[in-house]
Amino acid sequence: MKFTKKDFLWGGATAANQFEGEFNKDGKSLNVAEMVPYVKLQDRASMPLDISAFSKKNLEKSIENKEGLHYPKRIGSNHYNRYKEDIDLLAEAKMDIYRMSISWGRIYPNGDESKPNEKGLEFYRNLLNYCKQKGLKVMVTLHHFDTPYPIGVKYGGWMNKEVINMFVKYAKTLFTEFGNIVDFWLPFNEINVSCFAPMMSATFPEDYPGVSYDQLRFQTLHNQLIAQAKVVQLGHEMLKKKNIGCMIANMTTYPLDCNPVNIIEWQKSEQVSRYFFFDMVAKGEYPTYIIKLFEKLNVKLDTNPEEMNILKNNTVDFLSFSYYMTGTVAKKEEGKTGGNLMAMGKNPFLKANEWGWQIDPQGLRYTLNDLWNRYHLPIFISENGIGHDEKLNDKKTVDDDYRIDYMHQHFIAINDALEDGVDVFGYTMWGVIDLVSAGTSEMSKRYGLVYVDYDDYHNGTGDRFKKKSFNWFKNFKETFEL
């Protein structure tokens, strides 16, 4: 069969703090992600996000690093020095678009400077212009888990409203410098992560004694939602384009069975874990089910009518999300498996990778239809892919037929969704060139079409080698045959 939409945008995605390296070069500051050490997992399939790793006490140890630990995201894949080679590979694979992030700490290392760091702007200007030279469209994420750590130290992170103003200043700088080069903008990557782990945004419970964790996480999320809306407003005013979305970590689930008790449990779970975040960026107001939850949790948001008007009047132009797996929900769980951000209920009908992430191409079709029917906004799939522990073979490649099958089945699901009438206009596979895992800090959890020669301790050359899937994807782009 042929993929039916010829102007569909196919590409790859990375994040600065997992890919660039050179964490302290040319004036860049640290972010929280770069302060988490690599710790070998004892059981990959049962390890949800370890919140304790993000305590301020643990993070501060990394600055002097007296224990001699390895901090993988400080090296990444050395994209900072090899970006032309990487962009050449994306162009060779016939990709249409590159989704990348800009590191806030390269532009405003402390957040509160009056002028941006010219060295940081120079790097991204060179990178973006090279993308254009190679015929690639670009989608830029402004915040991909990388609030500068100095903002957390001096201002208390995103609980402080002043950080909203700093972020808008940062966005204005990027719109001014790169507004004519960048095709699409995402103010935040997986904005809902701040609701699960506000420490990843440099908001630390230790700085707010007496404040409940629920109050901390929902206020952090609220302030980021206000920043998001203000950036949408600013972008529309400055760029005169409707090209700003927001990226959400999507965790689609199914009821374990048709027991009405489990159906209600699933419905409530979908509201709180999925629809809440899409509702906020697409509709711009707090739904009643969340207002009720706030009452139960004694959460009282610090907000005002002006903020609520900004939220309501500056919704996104398109929806964007990550999709890796699905899970199940029941009143009484019958087993958990690993997942993005959190463990999820096991589905007996699905297989999983070694991290326990359940593979569900049909779930992508369901998700696309579900979001389209609910919001009627164009959709871009900004992350999707499968992680595997891989080694180069004697021919200096990886025979990753499992990844080829994964892509094949998910591309069919996208085509089916288009046939269903969904307005989905693009797809960027995650970690298209191998990078450090966000959740586990492993280099060995590889997603790419291109192998990067580093192990979990960054032994190796860092050289790039095309996997079998690279050639499969290139052939798909040339023929559109599925």
VENVEN-V429889 format. One record per residue. N is the residue number from 0. NEAR is the number of other ideal C-beta (glycine too) atoms within 12 Angstrom. D_LAST is the distance of its C-alpha to the last C-alpha in Angstrom with 1 decimal. Layout:
# VENVEN-V429889
N&NEAR&D_LAST + N&NEAR&D_LAST
This chain:
# VENVEN-V429889
0&14&5.3 + 1&16&5.8 + 2&29&6.7 + 3&20&10.3 + 4&23&12.7 + 5&13&13.5 + 6&15&16.4 + 7&31&14.6 + 8&35&16.1 + 9&40&14.2 + 10&42&16.6 + 11&50&18.7 + 12&47&21.8 + 13&49&25.1 + 14&44&28.7 + 15&45&31.9 + 16&49&33.8 + 17&47&31.1 + 18&52&30.2 + 19&43&33.0 + 20&35&36.0 + 21&29&39.4 + 22&37&40.4 + 23&24&43.9 + 24&24&43.7 + 25&23&45.1 + 26&26&46.5 + 27&35&43.6 + 28&36&44.6 + 29&35&43.2 + 30&45&41.0 + 31&45&40.9 + 32&47&37.6 + 33&44&39.2 + 34&43&42.2 + 35&40&40.4 + 36&29&40.8 + 37&29&38.5 + 38&22&39.6 + 39&19&38.0 + 40&24&36.6 + 41&10&38.1 + 42&15&35.5 + 43&25&32.1 + 44&24&30.9 + 45&20&33.9 + 46&31&34.4 + 47&29&33.9 + 48&28&35.1 + 49&24&38.6 + 50&23&40.7 + 51&16&43.8 + 52&29&42.3 + 53&38&42.6 + 54&23&46.3 + 55&27&48.4 + 56&17&50.6 + 57&24&47.8 + 58&32&46.3 + 59&20&49.7 + 60&19&50.0 + 61&33&47.1 + 62&23&49.2 + 63&11&51.7 + 64&18&49.6 + 65&9&52.7 + 66&13&50.6 + 67&11&48.6 + 68&23&45.2 + 69&26&41.8 + 70&34&40.1 + 71&41&36.6 + 72&42&35.6 + 73&35&38.5 + 74&36&36.7 + 75&42&33.0 + 76&45&31.0 + 77&34&33.6 + 78&43&31.5 + 79&34&34.7 + 80&21&35.7 + 81&29&32.3 + 82&36&30.5 + 83&20&30.2 + 84&25&28.5 + 85&42&26.0 + 86&35&25.3 + 87&23&24.9 + 88&36&22.2 + 89&44&20.3 + 90&26&20.8 + 91&26&19.8 + 92&38&16.3 + 93&27&16.1 + 94&40&16.5 + 95&31&18.0 + 96&39&20.2 + 97&45&22.2 + 98&47&23.6 + 99&48&26.9 + 100&46&30.2 + 101&46&33.8 + 102&52&36.4 + 103&48&39.2 + 104&45&41.7 + 105&40&41.0 + 106&43&42.1 + 107&39&44.8 + 108&33&45.7 + 109&28&48.2 + 110&38&46.8 + 111&23&50.2 + 112&23&50.7 + 113&11&51.8 + 114&16&49.7 + 115&33&46.3 + 116&30&45.9 + 117&18&45.5 + 118&22&44.0 + 119&36&41.2 + 120&27&40.5 + 121&21&40.6 + 122&33&37.9 + 123&38&35.5 + 124&27&36.5 + 125&21&35.7 + 126&39&32.3 + 127&31&31.3 + 128&22&32.6 + 129&27&30.7 + 130&35&27.4 + 131&22&28.3 + 132&17&29.4 + 133&28&26.0 + 134&20&24.3 + 135&37&23.1 + 136&31&23.8 + 137&43&25.5 + 138&45&25.7 + 139&46&28.9 + 140&45&30.1 + 141&50&33.9 + 142&49&34.5 + 143&44&32.2 + 144&45&34.8 + 145&46&37.2 + 146&54&40.5 + 147&43&43.0 + 148&41&45.2 + 149&28&48.4 + 150&39&47.6 + 151&39&47.6 + 152&28&50.9 + 153&21&52.8 + 154&29&51.4 + 155&31&50.2 + 156&44&46.6 + 157&48&44.9 + 158&35&47.7 + 159&31&49.7 + 160&27&49.1 + 161&20&50.0 + 162&38&46.6 + 163&37&45.0 + 164&24&47.0 + 165&39&46.1 + 166&42&42.4 + 167&35&42.8 + 168&28&44.8 + 169&42&42.0 + 170&43&39.5 + 171&26&41.9 + 172&32&42.1 + 173&42&38.3 + 174&32&38.1 + 175&21&41.1 + 176&27&39.8 + 177&37&36.1 + 178&27&35.7 + 179&19&35.0 + 180&30&32.3 + 181&39&30.3 + 182&33&27.7 + 183&41&27.5 + 184&44&29.9 + 185&46&29.8 + 186&46&33.4 + 187&48&32.6 + 188&47&29.9 + 189&42&29.8 + 190&46&33.1 + 191&40&33.6 + 192&41&34.1 + 193&41&37.6 + 194&42&38.3 + 195&33&37.6 + 196&38&38.9 + 197&42&41.0 + 198&42&42.2 + 199&47&38.9 + 200&46&40.2 + 201&46&43.6 + 202&41&45.3 + 203&38&47.3 + 204&30&49.2 + 205&24&52.1 + 206&26&52.9 + 207&25&53.3 + 208&11&55.8 + 209&10&56.5 + 210&24&53.2 + 211&17&51.0 + 212&25&47.5 + 213&25&46.1 + 214&25&48.1 + 215&35&46.9 + 216&35&43.2 + 217&38&43.2 + 218&38&45.4 + 219&46&43.2 + 220&40&40.2 + 221&39&42.3 + 222&42&43.4 + 223&47&39.9 + 224&47&38.9 + 225&39&41.9 + 226&42&40.9 + 227&46&37.4 + 228&41&38.9 + 229&35&41.4 + 230&43&38.7 + 231&40&36.8 + 232&28&40.2 + 233&32&41.0 + 234&36&37.6 + 235&24&37.9 + 236&18&41.4 + 237&25&40.8 + 238&27&37.4 + 239&13&37.6 + 240&19&33.8 + 241&19&31.8 + 242&31&29.6 + 243&45&30.7 + 244&42&28.9 + 245&47&29.6 + 246&45&27.5 + 247&48&28.0 + 248&39&27.2 + 249&41&25.6 + 250&42&26.4 + 251&42&25.1 + 252&39&27.0 + 253&34&27.6 + 254&26&31.0 + 255&28&31.6 + 256&21&32.7 + 257&12&34.2 + 258&17&37.7 + 259&13&39.0 + 260&17&40.4 + 261&24&36.9 + 262&21&35.4 + 263&17&38.1 + 264&26&37.6 + 265&30&33.8 + 266&21&34.6 + 267&25&37.1 + 268&31&34.8 + 269&33&32.0 + 270&26&34.7 + 271&28&36.1 + 272&33&33.1 + 273&35&30.5 + 274&33&31.8 + 275&34&35.0 + 276&43&33.2 + 277&41&30.9 + 278&33&34.0 + 279&37&36.1 + 280&42&33.9 + 281&36&32.7 + 282&26&36.0 + 283&27&38.5 + 284&24&40.8 + 285&29&41.4 + 286&23&40.5 + 287&14&43.3 + 288&21&41.7 + 289&30&41.9 + 290&19&45.4 + 291&16&46.4 + 292&23&44.8 + 293&26&46.8 + 294&15&49.9 + 295&13&49.4 + 296&21&48.8 + 297&14&51.6 + 298&27&49.3 + 299&16&51.1 + 300&30&49.0 + 301&20&50.9 + 302&25&49.9 + 303&13&51.6 + 304&9&51.0 + 305&14&50.0 + 306&27&47.1 + 307&20&46.0 + 308&17&46.1 + 309&28&44.0 + 310&34&41.4 + 311&23&41.4 + 312&17&41.4 + 313&34&38.8 + 314&30&35.5 + 315&42&32.1 + 316&28&30.1 + 317&38&26.7 + 318&44&25.7 + 319&47&24.0 + 320&43&23.5 + 321&44&22.3 + 322&49&20.2 + 323&44&20.2 + 324&44&21.4 + 325&39&23.3 + 326&44&26.7 + 327&38&29.3 + 328&35&32.7 + 329&29&35.9 + 330&21&39.6 + 331&14&40.0 + 332&21&37.2 + 333&18&36.3 + 334&21&34.9 + 335&23&33.3 + 336&35&30.5 + 337&34&29.7 + 338&41&27.8 + 339&42&27.7 + 340&32&31.4 + 341&29&32.5 + 342&30&32.2 + 343&38&30.5 + 344&36&31.1 + 345&30&29.3 + 346&33&26.9 + 347&16&27.3 + 348&17&23.9 + 349&25&22.0 + 350&21&21.8 + 351&32&22.8 + 352&31&23.0 + 353&26&26.5 + 354&35&27.5 + 355&34&27.0 + 356&44&24.2 + 357&37&22.4 + 358&36&18.6 + 359&35&17.5 + 360&33&14.1 + 361&25&15.6 + 362&34&18.5 + 363&41&16.6 + 364&31&15.9 + 365&25&19.6 + 366&41&20.8 + 367&40&19.3 + 368&27&20.9 + 369&28&24.0 + 370&37&24.7 + 371&26&23.9 + 372&18&26.2 + 373&22&28.9 + 374&33&29.1 + 375&18&27.4 + 376&30&26.7 + 377&27&23.6 + 378&42&21.5 + 379&45&20.1 + 380&46&18.5 + 381&47&20.7 + 382&43&20.1 + 383&45&17.6 + 384&42&17.1 + 385&40&18.5 + 386&42&21.8 + 387&34&22.8 + 388&25&26.0 + 389&35&25.0 + 390&21&27.1 + 391&26&26.7 + 392&14&26.9 + 393&8&29.2 + 394&12&26.7 + 395&18&26.6 + 396&21&23.1 + 397&34&21.4 + 398&23&19.1 + 399&36&17.2 + 400&18&14.6 + 401&28&15.3 + 402&38&14.2 + 403&27&10.9 + 404&21&10.5 + 405&35&12.0 + 406&42&9.8 + 407&25&6.5 + 408&25&8.7 + 409&39&10.4 + 410&36&7.8 + 411&25&7.1 + 412&34&10.9 + 413&38&11.4 + 414&29&9.7 + 415&27&11.9 + 416&36&14.8 + 417&30&14.6 + 418&19&14.8 + 419&21&17.7 + 420&15&19.4 + 421&33&19.2 + 422&23&20.0 + 423&42&17.8 + 424&36&17.8 + 425&38&16.6 + 426&44&15.6 + 427&45&17.3 + 428&43&16.7 + 429&45&20.1 + 430&42&22.0 + 431&47&19.6 + 432&51&22.5 + 433&52&24.4 + 434&46&27.3 + 435&48&29.9 + 436&40&29.1 + 437&42&30.7 + 438&41&31.9 + 439&37&32.9 + 440&38&33.5 + 441&37&31.8 + 442&41&30.2 + 443&32&28.8 + 444&37&26.5 + 445&42&23.7 + 446&49&20.6 + 447&46&19.8 + 448&47&17.6 + 449&47&21.1 + 450&42&23.9 + 451&43&27.3 + 452&26&30.3 + 453&35&32.3 + 454&27&33.3 + 455&26&34.5 + 456&21&37.8 + 457&26&36.4 + 458&14&37.6 + 459&22&35.6 + 460&17&35.0 + 461&29&32.4 + 462&21&30.6 + 463&37&26.8 + 464&31&24.5 + 465&32&20.8 + 466&39&18.9 + 467&29&16.2 + 468&39&13.7 + 469&35&15.1 + 470&24&13.9 + 471&30&10.4 + 472&40&10.3 + 473&25&12.3 + 474&19&10.1 + 475&31&7.1 + 476&31&10.1 + 477&16&11.4 + 478&14&8.7 + 479&20&6.5 + 480&17&3.8 + 481&25&0.0
